[in-house]
């Protein structure tokens, strides 16, 4: 995988991701998300402009959000190449008008014009 790192700050952390965010690296990415969620109450995921994403990464984000909800924590996205990312979200059929049944606070990553 090209490059990803975890940056922590007071009261919340940020994972900055770039490179190949695909099935090839899903296991490593999953571990990073789990580690970050165990340490942080508020996690921001920044996806760099050079990142390449596939369906497995979108599924991982969704699963991480659901885990955060179960733990009473939050995940937000910051996308540096929003058009490219939104195209991947739309092509995967992830665009939603409502969150899933577990999303009782309206924080679904795929709602409206988010991320």
SEZATI-38797 format. One record per atom (N, C-alpha, C, O): residue in one letter; atom name; x, y, z. Coordinates in steps of 0.001 Angstrom, whole numbers, plus 500000, padded with zeros to 6 digits. Example, Ala and Ser with C-alpha at 12.3 -4.5 7.8 and 13.67 -1.06 7.14 Angstrom:
SEZATI-38797
+----+----+--------+--------+--------+
| aa | at |      u |      v |      w |
+----+----+--------+--------+--------+
|  a |  N | 513190 | 494310 | 507800 |
|  a | CA | 512300 | 495500 | 507800 |
|  a |  C | 513200 | 496700 | 507800 |
|  a |  O | 514236 | 496681 | 508465 |
|  s |  N | 512850 | 497750 | 507080 |
|  s | CA | 513670 | 498940 | 507140 |
|  s |  C | 512900 | 500030 | 507870 |
|  s |  O | 513409 | 501138 | 508039 |
+----+----+--------+--------+--------+
***
This chain:
SEZATI-38797
+----+----+--------+--------+--------+
| aa | at |      u |      v |      w |
+----+----+--------+--------+--------+
|  x |  N | 500849 | 498832 | 500000 |
|  x | CA | 500000 | 500000 | 500000 |
|  x |  C | 500880 | 501211 | 500000 |
|  x |  O | 501923 | 501216 | 500653 |
|  x |  N | 500496 | 502227 | 499295 |
|  x | CA | 501394 | 503358 | 499257 |
|  x |  C | 501478 | 504011 | 500606 |
|  x |  O | 502439 | 503710 | 501315 |
|  x |  N | 500618 | 504840 | 501032 |
|  x | CA | 500868 | 505556 | 502269 |
|  x |  C | 499567 | 505790 | 503006 |
|  x |  O | 498587 | 506251 | 502420 |
|  x |  N | 499555 | 505475 | 504279 |
|  x | CA | 498498 | 505946 | 505153 |
|  x |  C | 499060 | 506059 | 506544 |
|  x |  O | 499950 | 505307 | 506940 |
|  x |  N | 498522 | 507021 | 507288 |
|  x | CA | 499023 | 507228 | 508635 |
|  x |  C | 497874 | 507631 | 509542 |
|  x |  O | 496821 | 508069 | 509077 |
|  x |  N | 498089 | 507477 | 510833 |
|  x | CA | 497112 | 507879 | 511833 |
|  x |  C | 497695 | 509061 | 512596 |
|  x |  O | 498787 | 508972 | 513157 |
|  x |  N | 496963 | 510161 | 512612 |
|  x | CA | 497363 | 511340 | 513358 |
|  x |  C | 496348 | 511546 | 514468 |
|  x |  O | 495149 | 511618 | 514200 |
|  x |  N | 496805 | 511642 | 515707 |
|  x | CA | 495904 | 511814 | 516843 |
|  x |  C | 495994 | 513239 | 517378 |
|  x |  O | 497047 | 513875 | 517330 |
|  x |  N | 494855 | 513726 | 517892 |
|  x | CA | 494824 | 515030 | 518540 |
|  x |  C | 493935 | 514939 | 519773 |
|  x |  O | 493251 | 513934 | 519969 |
|  x |  N | 493937 | 515972 | 520601 |
|  x | CA | 493116 | 515977 | 521816 |
|  x |  C | 491642 | 515845 | 521462 |
|  x |  O | 491120 | 516610 | 520652 |
|  x |  N | 490977 | 514876 | 522070 |
|  x | CA | 489535 | 514721 | 521896 |
|  x |  C | 489115 | 514119 | 520574 |
|  x |  O | 487916 | 513975 | 520333 |
|  x |  N | 490019 | 513772 | 519730 |
|  x | CA | 489645 | 513180 | 518452 |
|  x |  C | 490878 | 512877 | 517633 |
|  x |  O | 491943 | 513454 | 517855 |
|  x |  N | 490735 | 511998 | 516712 |
|  x | CA | 491866 | 511615 | 515880 |
|  x |  C | 491516 | 511742 | 514420 |
|  x |  O | 490357 | 511916 | 514045 |
|  x |  N | 492526 | 511653 | 513623 |
|  x | CA | 492331 | 511689 | 512182 |
|  x |  C | 493190 | 510613 | 511551 |
|  x |  O | 494363 | 510457 | 511889 |
|  x |  N | 492593 | 509874 | 510632 |
|  x | CA | 493332 | 508936 | 509795 |
|  x |  C | 493437 | 509594 | 508431 |
|  x |  O | 492422 | 509921 | 507816 |
|  x |  N | 494649 | 509787 | 507960 |
|  x | CA | 494881 | 510340 | 506629 |
|  x |  C | 495269 | 509179 | 505727 |
|  x |  O | 496254 | 508488 | 505984 |
|  x |  N | 494485 | 508965 | 504660 |
|  x | CA | 494699 | 507828 | 503766 |
|  x |  C | 495007 | 508305 | 502353 |
|  x |  O | 494382 | 509236 | 501845 |
|  x |  N | 495966 | 507660 | 501739 |
|  x | CA | 496269 | 507917 | 500338 |
|  x |  C | 496750 | 506620 | 499710 |
|  x |  O | 497045 | 505651 | 500410 |
|  x |  N | 496826 | 506609 | 498397 |
|  x | CA | 497298 | 505429 | 497692 |
|  x |  C | 496169 | 504487 | 497342 |
|  x |  O | 495050 | 504921 | 497069 |
|  x |  N | 496458 | 503205 | 497350 |
|  x | CA | 495532 | 502166 | 496916 |
|  x |  C | 494645 | 501698 | 498068 |
|  x |  O | 495046 | 500853 | 498868 |
|  x |  N | 493442 | 502253 | 498145 |
|  x | CA | 492480 | 501879 | 499184 |
|  x |  C | 491535 | 500847 | 498582 |
|  x |  O | 490364 | 501120 | 498321 |
|  x |  N | 492076 | 499662 | 498374 |
|  x | CA | 491372 | 498616 | 497627 |
|  x |  C | 491416 | 497292 | 498389 |
|  x |  O | 491985 | 497199 | 499477 |
|  x |  N | 490810 | 496288 | 497798 |
|  x | CA | 490732 | 494955 | 498418 |
|  x |  C | 492121 | 494435 | 498774 |
|  x |  O | 492280 | 493713 | 499759 |
|  x |  N | 493109 | 494791 | 497992 |
|  x | CA | 494477 | 494341 | 498235 |
|  x |  C | 494970 | 494759 | 499628 |
|  x |  O | 495768 | 494055 | 500247 |
|  x |  N | 494494 | 495892 | 500105 |
|  x | CA | 494948 | 496437 | 501385 |
|  x |  C | 493859 | 496465 | 502447 |
|  x |  O | 494022 | 497110 | 503482 |
|  x |  N | 492757 | 495779 | 502205 |
|  x | CA | 491599 | 495842 | 503107 |
|  x |  C | 491933 | 495381 | 504522 |
|  x |  O | 491469 | 495992 | 505485 |
|  x |  N | 492707 | 494343 | 504672 |
|  x | CA | 493030 | 493827 | 506001 |
|  x |  C | 493826 | 494845 | 506814 |
|  x |  O | 493539 | 495058 | 507992 |
|  x |  N | 494822 | 495473 | 506194 |
|  x | CA | 495630 | 496486 | 506883 |
|  x |  C | 494779 | 497698 | 507244 |
|  x |  O | 494909 | 498253 | 508335 |
|  x |  N | 493906 | 498105 | 506324 |
|  x | CA | 493035 | 499253 | 506585 |
|  x |  C | 492058 | 498947 | 507717 |
|  x |  O | 491812 | 499796 | 508574 |
|  x |  N | 491507 | 497751 | 507720 |
|  x | CA | 490576 | 497339 | 508780 |
|  x |  C | 491245 | 497442 | 510144 |
|  x |  O | 490656 | 497953 | 511096 |
|  x |  N | 492472 | 496957 | 510231 |
|  x | CA | 493220 | 497022 | 511484 |
|  x |  C | 493421 | 498468 | 511926 |
|  x |  O | 493277 | 498777 | 513109 |
|  x |  N | 493750 | 499356 | 510992 |
|  x | CA | 493944 | 500768 | 511323 |
|  x |  C | 492655 | 501389 | 511851 |
|  x |  O | 492682 | 502142 | 512825 |
|  x |  N | 491516 | 501074 | 511208 |
|  x | CA | 490233 | 501614 | 511661 |
|  x |  C | 489891 | 501097 | 513062 |
|  x |  O | 489465 | 501873 | 513918 |
|  x |  N | 490070 | 499822 | 513296 |
|  x | CA | 489764 | 499248 | 514614 |
|  x |  C | 490637 | 499892 | 515683 |
|  x |  O | 490133 | 500293 | 516732 |
|  x |  N | 491932 | 499995 | 515430 |
|  x | CA | 492848 | 500608 | 516396 |
|  x |  C | 492440 | 502044 | 516701 |
|  x |  O | 492425 | 502458 | 517861 |
|  x |  N | 492112 | 502796 | 515666 |
|  x | CA | 491735 | 504199 | 515852 |
|  x |  C | 490428 | 504321 | 516634 |
|  x |  O | 490309 | 505185 | 517503 |
|  x |  N | 489451 | 503471 | 516338 |
|  x | CA | 488172 | 503532 | 517050 |
|  x |  C | 488309 | 503128 | 518512 |
|  x |  O | 487549 | 503611 | 519351 |
|  x |  N | 489246 | 502267 | 518832 |
|  x | CA | 489458 | 501888 | 520220 |
|  x |  C | 490095 | 503032 | 521013 |
|  x |  O | 489899 | 503126 | 522224 |
|  x |  N | 490855 | 503902 | 520340 |
|  x | CA | 491546 | 505004 | 521007 |
|  x |  C | 490733 | 506305 | 521029 |
|  x |  O | 490848 | 507086 | 521973 |
|  x |  N | 489929 | 506539 | 520016 |
|  x | CA | 489307 | 507842 | 519815 |
|  x |  C | 487787 | 507784 | 519899 |
|  x |  O | 487176 | 506796 | 519492 |
|  x |  N | 487177 | 508841 | 520428 |
|  x | CA | 485718 | 508957 | 520448 |
|  x |  C | 485192 | 509593 | 519166 |
|  x |  O | 484089 | 509281 | 518717 |
|  x |  N | 485983 | 510483 | 518581 |
|  x | CA | 485612 | 511188 | 517355 |
|  x |  C | 486724 | 510996 | 516344 |
|  x |  O | 487834 | 511496 | 516526 |
|  x |  N | 486428 | 510280 | 515291 |
|  x | CA | 487438 | 509943 | 514296 |
|  x |  C | 487100 | 510606 | 512969 |
|  x |  O | 485982 | 510484 | 512470 |
|  x |  N | 488064 | 511303 | 512411 |
|  x | CA | 487928 | 511900 | 511090 |
|  x |  C | 488772 | 511081 | 510118 |
|  x |  O | 489940 | 510796 | 510386 |
|  x |  N | 488182 | 510710 | 509005 |
|  x | CA | 488901 | 509962 | 507976 |
|  x |  C | 489112 | 510901 | 506797 |
|  x |  O | 488157 | 511313 | 506139 |
|  x |  N | 490368 | 511232 | 506538 |
|  x | CA | 490726 | 512106 | 505423 |
|  x |  C | 491231 | 511238 | 504280 |
|  x |  O | 492178 | 510469 | 504445 |
|  x |  N | 490600 | 511365 | 503128 |
|  x | CA | 491010 | 510598 | 501953 |
|  x |  C | 491690 | 511562 | 500991 |
|  x |  O | 491067 | 512475 | 500448 |
|  x |  N | 492981 | 511334 | 500796 |
|  x | CA | 493816 | 512222 | 499997 |
|  x |  C | 493396 | 512208 | 498525 |
|  x |  O | 492731 | 511280 | 498065 |
|  x |  N | 493790 | 513239 | 497807 |
|  x | CA | 493398 | 513403 | 496401 |
|  x |  C | 493914 | 512273 | 495515 |
|  x |  O | 493298 | 511963 | 494496 |
|  x |  N | 495033 | 511653 | 495887 |
|  x | CA | 495598 | 510597 | 495038 |
|  x |  C | 495054 | 509206 | 495357 |
|  x |  O | 495486 | 508224 | 494754 |
|  x |  N | 494120 | 509111 | 496289 |
|  x | CA | 493625 | 507796 | 496714 |
|  x |  C | 492779 | 507143 | 495637 |
|  x |  O | 491969 | 507792 | 494975 |
|  x |  N | 492986 | 505847 | 495479 |
|  x | CA | 492147 | 505034 | 494615 |
|  x |  C | 491292 | 504134 | 495478 |
|  x |  O | 491822 | 503358 | 496273 |
|  x |  N | 489968 | 504222 | 495337 |
|  x | CA | 489077 | 503430 | 496188 |
|  x |  C | 488292 | 502432 | 495362 |
|  x |  O | 488033 | 502650 | 494178 |
|  x |  N | 487919 | 501338 | 495999 |
|  x | CA | 487023 | 500371 | 495369 |
|  x |  C | 485897 | 500035 | 496346 |
|  x |  O | 485830 | 500591 | 497443 |
|  x |  N | 485033 | 499141 | 495946 |
|  x | CA | 483874 | 498780 | 496754 |
|  x |  C | 484281 | 498269 | 498130 |
|  x |  O | 483605 | 498562 | 499116 |
|  x |  N | 485367 | 497517 | 498218 |
|  x | CA | 485775 | 496976 | 499524 |
|  x |  C | 486087 | 498099 | 500508 |
|  x |  O | 485805 | 497961 | 501698 |
|  x |  N | 486656 | 499196 | 500045 |
|  x | CA | 486955 | 500315 | 500934 |
|  x |  C | 485664 | 500999 | 501391 |
|  x |  O | 485541 | 501377 | 502556 |
|  x |  N | 484712 | 501157 | 500485 |
|  x | CA | 483426 | 501753 | 500864 |
|  x |  C | 482717 | 500875 | 501895 |
|  x |  O | 482114 | 501387 | 502839 |
|  x |  N | 482789 | 499557 | 501717 |
|  x | CA | 482197 | 498638 | 502690 |
|  x |  C | 482901 | 498755 | 504043 |
|  x |  O | 482254 | 498705 | 505089 |
|  x |  N | 484204 | 498909 | 504018 |
|  x | CA | 484973 | 499065 | 505248 |
|  x |  C | 484589 | 500355 | 505977 |
|  x |  O | 484463 | 500361 | 507202 |
|  x |  N | 484406 | 501435 | 505235 |
|  x | CA | 483961 | 502692 | 505849 |
|  x |  C | 482591 | 502521 | 506496 |
|  x |  O | 482370 | 502967 | 507622 |
|  x |  N | 481678 | 501876 | 505784 |
|  x | CA | 480329 | 501655 | 506301 |
|  x |  C | 480378 | 500802 | 507570 |
|  x |  O | 479729 | 501128 | 508564 |
|  x |  N | 481129 | 499737 | 507537 |
|  x | CA | 481260 | 498864 | 508698 |
|  x |  C | 481885 | 499604 | 509878 |
|  x |  O | 481461 | 499420 | 511019 |
|  x |  N | 482877 | 500429 | 509614 |
|  x | CA | 483519 | 501206 | 510676 |
|  x |  C | 482538 | 502198 | 511284 |
|  x |  O | 482543 | 502414 | 512496 |
|  x |  N | 481697 | 502801 | 510450 |
|  x | CA | 480683 | 503728 | 510959 |
|  x |  C | 479682 | 503002 | 511850 |
|  x |  O | 479314 | 503502 | 512913 |
|  x |  N | 479247 | 501835 | 511421 |
|  x | CA | 478306 | 501049 | 512229 |
|  x |  C | 478936 | 500643 | 513566 |
|  x |  O | 478268 | 500667 | 514600 |
|  x |  N | 480206 | 500275 | 513543 |
|  x | CA | 480915 | 499927 | 514772 |
|  x |  C | 481001 | 501150 | 515687 |
|  x |  O | 480779 | 501047 | 516894 |
|  x |  N | 481323 | 502297 | 515110 |
|  x | CA | 481401 | 503528 | 515904 |
|  x |  C | 480063 | 503823 | 516574 |
|  x |  O | 480029 | 504196 | 517747 |
|  x |  N | 478956 | 503660 | 515842 |
|  x | CA | 477637 | 503900 | 516423 |
|  x |  C | 477384 | 502977 | 517612 |
|  x |  O | 476872 | 503416 | 518641 |
|  x |  N | 477741 | 501705 | 517473 |
|  x | CA | 477572 | 500746 | 518570 |
|  x |  C | 478364 | 501152 | 519807 |
|  x |  O | 477937 | 500910 | 520936 |
|  x |  N | 479519 | 501768 | 519586 |
|  x | CA | 480405 | 502158 | 520678 |
|  x |  C | 480108 | 503563 | 521206 |
|  x |  O | 480767 | 504032 | 522134 |
|  x |  N | 479113 | 504235 | 520613 |
|  x | CA | 478803 | 505605 | 521017 |
|  x |  C | 479836 | 506612 | 520543 |
|  x |  O | 480035 | 507652 | 521171 |
|  x |  N | 480489 | 506300 | 519437 |
|  x | CA | 481544 | 507160 | 518886 |
|  x |  C | 481105 | 507695 | 517522 |
|  x |  O | 480035 | 507343 | 517024 |
|  x |  N | 481938 | 508546 | 516926 |
|  x | CA | 481566 | 509120 | 515628 |
|  x |  C | 482709 | 509019 | 514626 |
|  x |  O | 483887 | 509024 | 514982 |
|  x |  N | 482316 | 508929 | 513363 |
|  x | CA | 483259 | 508965 | 512243 |
|  x |  C | 482744 | 510002 | 511248 |
|  x |  O | 481563 | 510012 | 510899 |
|  x |  N | 483644 | 510871 | 510799 |
|  x | CA | 483319 | 511823 | 509739 |
|  x |  C | 484342 | 511669 | 508623 |
|  x |  O | 485455 | 511190 | 508840 |
|  x |  N | 483943 | 512084 | 507426 |
|  x | CA | 484830 | 511998 | 506265 |
|  x |  C | 485259 | 513385 | 505815 |
|  x |  O | 484486 | 514342 | 505867 |
|  x |  N | 486506 | 513470 | 505373 |
|  x | CA | 487024 | 514664 | 504703 |
|  x |  C | 487670 | 514153 | 503424 |
|  x |  O | 488651 | 513410 | 503463 |
|  x |  N | 487114 | 514557 | 502299 |
|  x | CA | 487550 | 514038 | 501005 |
|  x |  C | 488237 | 515158 | 500228 |
|  x |  O | 487640 | 516209 | 499997 |
|  x |  N | 489485 | 514939 | 499827 |
|  x | CA | 490233 | 515979 | 499119 |
|  x |  C | 489972 | 515980 | 497617 |
|  x |  O | 490184 | 517002 | 496964 |
|  x |  N | 489525 | 514880 | 497060 |
|  x | CA | 489131 | 514819 | 495644 |
|  x |  C | 487680 | 514350 | 495618 |
|  x |  O | 487381 | 513217 | 495242 |
|  x |  N | 486797 | 515239 | 496021 |
|  x | CA | 485410 | 514873 | 496268 |
|  x |  C | 484728 | 514281 | 495030 |
|  x |  O | 483989 | 513304 | 495156 |
|  x |  N | 484951 | 514838 | 493858 |
|  x | CA | 484284 | 514355 | 492648 |
|  x |  C | 484633 | 512898 | 492368 |
|  x |  O | 483752 | 512101 | 492045 |
|  x |  N | 485908 | 512545 | 492489 |
|  x | CA | 486335 | 511161 | 492242 |
|  x |  C | 485710 | 510205 | 493252 |
|  x |  O | 485246 | 509123 | 492891 |
|  x |  N | 485702 | 510607 | 494512 |
|  x | CA | 485154 | 509754 | 495557 |
|  x |  C | 483647 | 509582 | 495374 |
|  x |  O | 483131 | 508470 | 495486 |
|  x |  N | 482944 | 510675 | 495094 |
|  x | CA | 481496 | 510595 | 494913 |
|  x |  C | 481123 | 509721 | 493714 |
|  x |  O | 480091 | 509050 | 493730 |
|  x |  N | 481954 | 509732 | 492686 |
|  x | CA | 481715 | 508851 | 491544 |
|  x |  C | 481793 | 507392 | 491986 |
|  x |  O | 480958 | 506579 | 491590 |
|  x |  N | 482784 | 507059 | 492796 |
|  x | CA | 482906 | 505686 | 493309 |
|  x |  C | 481698 | 505324 | 494169 |
|  x |  O | 481185 | 504209 | 494072 |
|  x |  N | 481237 | 506251 | 495010 |
|  x | CA | 480075 | 506018 | 495868 |
|  x |  C | 478831 | 505777 | 495010 |
|  x |  O | 478070 | 504843 | 495260 |
|  x |  N | 478631 | 506617 | 494006 |
|  x | CA | 477466 | 506466 | 493122 |
|  x |  C | 477533 | 505166 | 492329 |
|  x |  O | 476532 | 504458 | 492214 |
|  x |  N | 478703 | 504845 | 491781 |
|  x | CA | 478855 | 503613 | 490997 |
|  x |  C | 478602 | 502364 | 491838 |
|  x |  O | 478142 | 501346 | 491322 |
|  x |  N | 478904 | 502445 | 493131 |
|  x | CA | 478682 | 501312 | 494028 |
|  x |  C | 477238 | 501250 | 494525 |
|  x |  O | 476841 | 500269 | 495152 |
|  x |  N | 476457 | 502286 | 494250 |
|  x | CA | 475068 | 502317 | 494702 |
|  x |  C | 474920 | 502675 | 496170 |
|  x |  O | 473937 | 502294 | 496807 |
|  x |  N | 475882 | 503402 | 496711 |
|  x | CA | 475865 | 503735 | 498133 |
|  x |  C | 475143 | 505043 | 498455 |
|  x |  O | 474871 | 505300 | 499627 |
|  x |  N | 474825 | 505873 | 497475 |
|  x | CA | 474136 | 507128 | 497747 |
|  x |  C | 472785 | 506836 | 498373 |
|  x |  O | 472026 | 506006 | 497872 |
|  x |  N | 472482 | 507528 | 499482 |
|  x | CA | 471248 | 507249 | 500231 |
|  x |  C | 470522 | 508545 | 500572 |
|  x |  O | 471115 | 509622 | 500626 |
|  x |  N | 469224 | 508405 | 500799 |
|  x | CA | 468415 | 509520 | 501304 |
|  x |  C | 468202 | 509388 | 502802 |
|  x |  O | 467925 | 510372 | 503489 |
|  x |  N | 468334 | 508158 | 503308 |
|  x | CA | 468225 | 507863 | 504741 |
|  x |  C | 469334 | 506898 | 505111 |
|  x |  O | 469789 | 506094 | 504297 |
|  x |  N | 469754 | 507000 | 506356 |
|  x | CA | 470753 | 506058 | 506846 |
|  x |  C | 470119 | 504706 | 507119 |
|  x |  O | 468905 | 504544 | 506997 |
|  x |  N | 470934 | 503748 | 507486 |
|  x | CA | 470430 | 502424 | 507819 |
|  x |  C | 469672 | 502473 | 509150 |
|  x |  O | 469630 | 503514 | 509805 |
|  x |  N | 469089 | 501371 | 509536 |
|  x | CA | 468297 | 501304 | 510765 |
|  x |  C | 469122 | 501655 | 512003 |
|  x |  O | 468575 | 502153 | 512986 |
|  x |  N | 470413 | 501404 | 511967 |
|  x | CA | 471278 | 501699 | 513119 |
|  x |  C | 471627 | 503187 | 513225 |
|  x |  O | 472079 | 503646 | 514274 |
|  x |  N | 471420 | 503933 | 512148 |
|  x | CA | 471805 | 505347 | 512100 |
|  x |  C | 470674 | 506220 | 512622 |
|  x |  O | 469983 | 506879 | 511845 |
|  x |  N | 470485 | 506224 | 513936 |
|  x | CA | 469381 | 506981 | 514517 |
|  x |  C | 469718 | 508449 | 514771 |
|  x |  O | 468873 | 509197 | 515263 |
|  x |  N | 470941 | 508872 | 514444 |
|  x | CA | 471309 | 510269 | 514642 |
|  x |  C | 471668 | 510993 | 513342 |
|  x |  O | 472214 | 512095 | 513382 |
|  x |  N | 471368 | 510390 | 512202 |
|  x | CA | 471566 | 511048 | 510906 |
|  x |  C | 473008 | 511280 | 510509 |
|  x |  O | 473315 | 512277 | 509854 |
|  x |  N | 473900 | 510378 | 510893 |
|  x | CA | 475315 | 510554 | 510567 |
|  x |  C | 475806 | 509618 | 509465 |
|  x |  O | 477010 | 509512 | 509233 |
|  x |  N | 474882 | 508943 | 508787 |
|  x | CA | 475282 | 508025 | 507702 |
|  x |  C | 476254 | 508726 | 506754 |
|  x |  O | 476039 | 509874 | 506363 |
|  x |  N | 477310 | 508031 | 506396 |
|  x | CA | 478346 | 508597 | 505529 |
|  x |  C | 477871 | 508825 | 504102 |
|  x |  O | 478514 | 509558 | 503351 |
|  x |  N | 476762 | 508213 | 503715 |
|  x | CA | 476322 | 508251 | 502330 |
|  x |  C | 475087 | 509138 | 502113 |
|  x |  O | 474508 | 509118 | 501027 |
|  x |  N | 474681 | 509902 | 503109 |
|  x | CA | 473494 | 510736 | 502996 |
|  x |  C | 473716 | 511966 | 502115 |
|  x |  O | 474776 | 512591 | 502147 |
|  x |  N | 472696 | 512292 | 501335 |
|  x | CA | 472654 | 513544 | 500595 |
|  x |  C | 473923 | 513896 | 499875 |
|  x |  O | 474465 | 513087 | 499122 |
|  x |  N | 474408 | 515115 | 500104 |
|  x | CA | 475609 | 515581 | 499402 |
|  x |  C | 476886 | 515268 | 500179 |
|  x |  O | 477961 | 515767 | 499845 |
|  x |  N | 476760 | 514427 | 501232 |
|  x | CA | 477960 | 513986 | 501926 |
|  x |  C | 478678 | 513009 | 501052 |
|  x |  O | 478051 | 512491 | 500128 |
|  x |  N | 479875 | 512722 | 501245 |
|  x | CA | 480788 | 513254 | 502227 |
|  x |  C | 481237 | 514642 | 501846 |
|  x |  O | 482021 | 515258 | 502568 |
+----+----+--------+--------+--------+
***
